[in-house]
């Protein structure tokens, strides 16, 4: 194990866990380079969603150990799109995957590419019965060869990193009326809604804000934690990646807003004195009540 050039392969894909795809990629890497550790970042990127995969990788890459990163979200598999390996940090790590914009945000996040190659030397690939599983037949064996010490330039033709397909990430748009048109980048499994806004991008630095989705309006206030938001309300917090996210305390902000990744959210300063706070009435139950005496509800 001491002779390994890289000891870790971090693996991200849209393969899911229903089929054998993830396990087979692990197996190929271990067969060709015994002793290497394969870390699963996620395999639940929405199928074919290159942008979502690129965002997931960009959020993760600064926390991954030095080594090889294999990322596969590849709706163009088998076509003329290139297979690439991109060196970053003067060789500290190498990102391997399709040249379709998937790798670009992560490469930018860690300071840009040192070198890049198109994976044209097929002697480092597996013999494939068909062209539709590059994760197994190209990216996994290339990752294993890199870990075993094969130089990057031996894997194929050196290419200009500036010519790689860029990742297209939306930019928030300030409007003449003082609002900001943002986009939902990501909704996590808790229903938190990450926007493409930083903490300094809010209109006028306001604490009480309005979120506009077509003809619907929602009030939200700046908060630090989920608990600060309070029950039944929406808040804007700086999330764990430094972006603004719309959240609710122990419930789904995405369900409340009815949004998904890619939707536009216009953020505006809330007119007036800020959102109203709901008043809760305590109801004491004294036992079964029937007939006309039965309560039909409570009022706030």
C-alpha positions in Angstrom: 0.0 0.0 0.0 3.0 2.3 0.6 3.7 2.4 -3.1 0.3 3.9 -4.1 0.4 7.3 -5.7 -3.1 8.1 -4.4 -4.8 6.2 -1.6 -8.3 7.5 -2.0 -10.9 7.5 -4.8 -14.0 9.6 -4.1 -16.9 8.5 -6.2 -20.1 10.5 -7.2 -22.7 9.4 -9.7 -26.4 9.3 -10.7 -26.3 5.5 -10.7 -28.5 5.0 -7.6 -28.3 1.9 -5.6 -31.0 -0.3 -7.2 -28.7 -1.8 -9.8 -25.2 -3.2 -9.6 -23.5 -0.2 -11.2 -21.9 1.3 -8.1 -20.7 -2.1 -6.8 -19.1 -3.0 -10.2 -17.2 0.3 -10.3 -15.9 -0.4 -6.8 -14.9 -3.9 -7.8 -13.0 -2.7 -10.9 -11.0 -0.2 -8.9 -10.1 -2.8 -6.2 -9.2 -5.4 -8.7 -6.8 -3.2 -10.6 -5.4 -1.4 -7.5 -5.8 -3.5 -4.3 -5.7 -1.4 -1.2 -7.1 1.8 -2.5 -10.1 3.2 -0.5 -13.2 4.2 -2.4 -15.4 6.8 -0.7 -19.0 7.2 -1.9 -19.9 10.9 -2.0 -23.5 10.2 -3.3 -25.1 8.1 -6.0 -28.5 9.9 -5.8 -27.8 12.8 -8.2 -31.1 13.0 -10.2 -30.6 10.9 -13.4 -29.0 12.8 -16.3 -28.9 16.1 -14.3 -25.4 17.4 -15.0 -26.0 20.7 -13.3 -27.1 19.1 -10.1 -24.1 16.7 -10.2 -21.8 19.6 -10.8 -23.2 21.6 -7.8 -23.0 18.5 -5.6 -19.4 17.9 -6.5 -18.5 21.6 -6.1 -20.1 21.6 -2.6 -18.1 18.5 -1.6 -14.7 18.8 -3.3 -13.0 21.0 -0.7 -13.8 18.4 2.0 -12.6 15.3 0.0 -9.2 13.8 0.8 -6.4 14.2 -1.7 -6.6 11.5 -4.4 -8.7 10.7 -7.4 -12.3 11.9 -7.8 -14.5 9.9 -10.2 -17.7 11.7 -11.2 -20.2 10.2 -13.6 -23.4 12.0 -14.6 -23.2 11.3 -18.3 -26.3 11.4 -20.5 -24.0 11.7 -23.6 -22.2 8.4 -22.9 -21.1 6.7 -26.1 -21.1 10.0 -28.1 -18.3 12.2 -29.3 -18.1 14.0 -25.9 -14.6 13.6 -24.4 -13.6 11.5 -21.4 -11.1 13.5 -19.3 -8.8 13.6 -16.3 -8.1 17.0 -14.8 -5.2 17.5 -12.4 -5.6 20.1 -9.7 -3.3 21.5 -7.0 -0.2 20.6 -8.9 -1.0 16.9 -8.7 -2.6 16.8 -5.3 -5.8 15.4 -6.9 -7.2 14.3 -10.2 -10.8 14.6 -11.3 -12.0 12.0 -13.8 -15.2 12.0 -15.7 -17.0 13.2 -18.9 -16.2 16.6 -20.4 -19.8 17.9 -20.2 -19.5 20.6 -17.5 -19.8 18.2 -14.6 -16.3 18.6 -13.3 -15.9 22.3 -14.1 -17.5 23.9 -10.9 -15.4 21.7 -8.7 -12.2 22.4 -10.6 -12.9 26.1 -10.2 -13.7 25.7 -6.5 -10.2 24.3 -5.8 -8.3 26.8 -7.8 -8.4 25.7 -11.4 -6.7 23.0 -13.4 -2.9 22.3 -13.5 -3.1 19.9 -16.5 -5.8 17.9 -18.3 -5.8 14.9 -20.6 -8.4 13.4 -22.9 -8.5 9.7 -22.0 -7.6 8.5 -25.5 -5.2 5.7 -24.7 -7.4 2.6 -24.6 -4.7 0.4 -23.2 -5.7 1.7 -19.8 -9.4 0.9 -20.3 -11.3 -2.3 -20.0 -12.5 -4.2 -23.1 -16.1 -3.3 -23.4 -18.9 -5.2 -25.1 -20.7 -1.9 -25.7 -20.0 1.9 -25.3 -22.6 2.6 -22.6 -20.8 2.0 -19.3 -17.8 4.3 -19.2 -17.9 4.4 -15.4 -16.9 0.7 -15.4 -14.9 0.6 -18.6 -13.0 3.9 -18.7 -13.2 6.0 -15.5 -12.8 3.2 -13.0 -9.7 1.7 -14.6 -8.2 5.1 -15.2 -8.7 6.0 -11.5 -7.0 2.7 -10.5 -4.1 3.4 -12.9 -3.6 6.8 -11.4 -3.6 5.5 -7.9 -1.0 2.9 -8.9 1.3 5.6 -10.2 0.6 5.8 -13.9 1.6 9.3 -15.0 -1.3 11.5 -16.1 0.3 12.1 -19.5 0.4 8.4 -20.2 -3.4 8.2 -20.2 -4.0 10.1 -23.4 -3.6 13.4 -25.2 -2.8 16.5 -23.2 -5.4 19.2 -23.8 -5.8 22.8 -22.9 -7.8 23.1 -19.6 -9.3 26.3 -20.9 -11.0 24.3 -23.7 -12.9 22.0 -21.3 -16.7 22.4 -21.3 -17.7 24.9 -18.6 -20.3 24.4 -15.9 -23.2 26.7 -16.4 -24.2 28.1 -13.0 -27.0 30.7 -12.7 -26.1 34.2 -11.4 -28.6 36.2 -9.4 -30.0 39.3 -11.2 -30.5 42.6 -9.4 -33.6 44.4 -10.8 -34.1 48.2 -11.2 -36.8 48.2 -8.6 -34.4 47.0 -5.9 -35.4 43.4 -5.9 -33.1 40.5 -6.7 -34.1 37.6 -9.0 -32.6 34.5 -7.6 -32.7 30.8 -8.6 -33.1 27.7 -6.5 -29.9 25.8 -6.8 -30.7 22.8 -4.6 -33.3 21.4 -2.3 -31.9 19.0 0.3 -33.8 16.1 1.8 -35.0 18.3 4.7 -36.6 20.7 2.3 -34.1 23.5 2.8 -34.0 25.7 -0.4 -30.5 26.9 -1.3 -30.5 30.1 -3.5 -27.8 31.4 -5.7 -27.4 34.4 -3.2 -24.7 35.2 -0.8 -25.3 36.9 2.6 -24.4 40.3 1.1 -26.7 40.0 -1.9 -30.0 40.8 -0.1 -31.8 44.0 -1.1 -30.7 46.7 1.3 -29.5 44.2 3.9 -33.1 44.0 5.1 -34.0 41.7 8.0 -37.6 41.2 6.9 -38.1 40.1 3.3 -40.7 39.0 0.8 -40.3 36.0 -1.5 -42.2 36.3 -4.7 -43.0 33.2 -6.9 -45.1 34.3 -9.8 -48.3 35.7 -8.2 -47.6 34.2 -4.7 -46.0 36.1 -1.8 -44.3 34.7 1.3 -42.7 36.6 4.2 -39.3 35.5 5.6 -36.8 37.0 8.0 -33.1 36.7 8.4 -32.1 34.1 11.0 -29.0 32.2 12.2 -30.4 28.8 13.1 -33.5 26.8 12.3 -34.8 27.3 15.8 -34.6 31.0 15.4 -37.2 30.9 12.6 -40.0 29.6 14.8 -42.9 27.3 14.1 -44.9 28.0 11.0 -42.6 30.7 9.6 -39.9 30.9 6.9 -36.4 32.1 7.4 -33.3 33.0 5.4 -30.1 31.6 6.9 -26.5 31.3 5.7 -26.2 27.6 5.1 -23.2 25.3 5.7 -21.8 26.3 2.2 -22.0 30.0 2.8 -25.1 30.5 0.6 -28.5 31.8 1.6 -31.2 29.2 2.1 -34.9 29.4 2.7 -35.7 27.2 5.7 -38.4 26.2 8.1 -38.0 24.8 11.6 -38.5 21.1 11.5 -40.5 21.2 8.3 -40.0 21.6 4.5 -39.6 25.1 3.2 -39.6 23.7 -0.3 -43.1 22.2 0.2 -44.3 25.4 1.8 -43.1 27.4 -1.2 -43.9 24.8 -3.8 -40.4 25.1 -5.5 -37.8 22.8 -7.0 -34.3 23.3 -8.3 -34.3 25.7 -11.2 -37.3 27.8 -10.1 -36.9 31.6 -9.9 -37.5 33.3 -6.5 -37.6 37.1 -6.4 -36.4 38.5 -3.1 -37.7 41.9 -2.0 -37.6 44.1 1.0 -40.9 43.6 2.9 -43.0 46.7 3.1 -44.4 47.7 6.5 -43.2 46.6 9.9 -42.3 43.0 9.0 -44.2 39.8 9.2 -46.9 39.2 11.7 -46.3 36.7 14.4 -48.9 34.0 14.7 -50.7 33.8 18.1 -51.3 30.3 19.5 -54.2 29.5 21.7 -53.8 26.7 24.2 -56.7 24.2 24.3 -57.3 22.0 27.3 -59.1 18.7 26.5 -61.5 17.6 29.3 -62.8 14.4 27.8 -65.2 13.4 25.0 -67.7 16.1 23.9 -70.6 15.3 21.7 -73.5 17.2 20.1 -73.7 20.9 20.0 -71.1 21.4 22.6 -68.3 19.9 20.5 -65.7 22.5 19.4 -65.2 22.8 15.6 -61.8 24.4 15.7 -59.6 27.2 17.2 -58.8 30.7 16.1 -55.5 32.5 16.0 
